[in-house]
């Protein structure tokens, strides 16, 4: 499953409630640097829905790691083992 985050942002409204076992790719190429707080919220929600793996493209590795760490810290409990 691939999501592209752009000027309008991306939401989880049209995604399945259960993403257990899914690999989700997030494309940040259309997000201005420093405006990725919406991406962190989206990643948190995907983690909570059970996504098995998140792949972040369109940014450097350090930014992707920081974004993912923030999302993991802020993710609501999913009931799934980490």
NUTOR-18624 format. One record per residue (C-alpha): residue number from 1; residue in three letters; x, z, y. Coordinates in steps of 0.25 Angstrom, whole numbers, plus 2048, in hexadecimal, padded with zeros to 3 digits. Example, Ala and Ser with C-alpha at 12.3 -4.5 7.8 and 13.67 -1.06 7.14 Angstrom:
REM NUTOR-18624
   resi   resn    px    pz    py
      1    Ala   831   81F   7EE
      2    Ser   837   81D   7FC
//
This chain:
REM NUTOR-18624
   resi   resn    px    pz    py
      1    Unk   800   800   800
      2    Unk   806   7FC   80E
      3    Unk   802   802   81B
      4    Unk   806   7FC   829
      5    Unk   806   805   834
      6    Unk   805   7FE   842
      7    Unk   800   801   850
      8    Unk   7F2   804   84B
      9    Unk   7F8   80E   840
     10    Unk   7F4   80F   832
     11    Unk   7E9   818   82C
     12    Unk   7E6   81D   81E
     13    Unk   7D7   81A   81F
     14    Unk   7D8   80E   817
     15    Unk   7E1   813   80C
     16    Unk   7DD   81A   7FF
     17    Unk   7DC   829   7FF
     18    Unk   7E5   82A   7F3
     19    Unk   7F2   823   7F4
     20    Unk   7F8   82A   7E8
     21    Unk   803   821   7E2
     22    Unk   803   817   7ED
     23    Unk   80F   812   7F5
     24    Unk   80C   810   803
     25    Unk   814   808   80D
     26    Unk   813   80B   81C
     27    Unk   818   800   825
     28    Unk   81D   806   833
     29    Unk   822   7F9   839
     30    Unk   817   7F9   843
     31    Unk   818   808   848
     32    Unk   820   80B   854
     33    Unk   82B   815   852
     34    Unk   827   823   855
     35    Unk   818   81F   853
     36    Unk   818   822   844
     37    Unk   810   82F   844
     38    Unk   804   828   83F
     39    Unk   80D   822   833
     40    Unk   810   831   830
     41    Unk   802   835   82F
     42    Unk   7FF   828   827
     43    Unk   80A   82C   81D
     44    Unk   805   83A   81C
     45    Unk   7F7   835   818
     46    Unk   7FD   82B   80E
     47    Unk   805   837   808
     48    Unk   7F9   83F   807
     49    Unk   7F1   834   800
     50    Unk   7FC   834   7F5
     51    Unk   804   828   7F8
     52    Unk   810   828   7EE
     53    Unk   81A   821   7F7
     54    Unk   81A   81D   806
     55    Unk   823   812   80A
     56    Unk   826   811   819
     57    Unk   82A   804   81F
     58    Unk   82D   7FF   82D
     59    Unk   836   80A   832
     60    Unk   844   810   82F
     61    Unk   846   819   823
     62    Unk   848   825   82B
     63    Unk   83B   823   833
     64    Unk   834   821   826
     65    Unk   83A   82D   81F
     66    Unk   836   836   82C
     67    Unk   828   830   82C
     68    Unk   826   833   81D
     69    Unk   82B   841   81E
     70    Unk   822   844   82A
     71    Unk   816   83E   822
     72    Unk   819   846   815
     73    Unk   81A   853   81E
     74    Unk   80D   850   824
     75    Unk   805   84B   818
     76    Unk   7F9   852   815
     77    Unk   7F9   858   806
     78    Unk   7F5   84D   7FC
     79    Unk   7F4   856   7F0
     80    Unk   7FE   84E   7EA
     81    Unk   80C   853   7E5
     82    Unk   817   84E   7EE
//
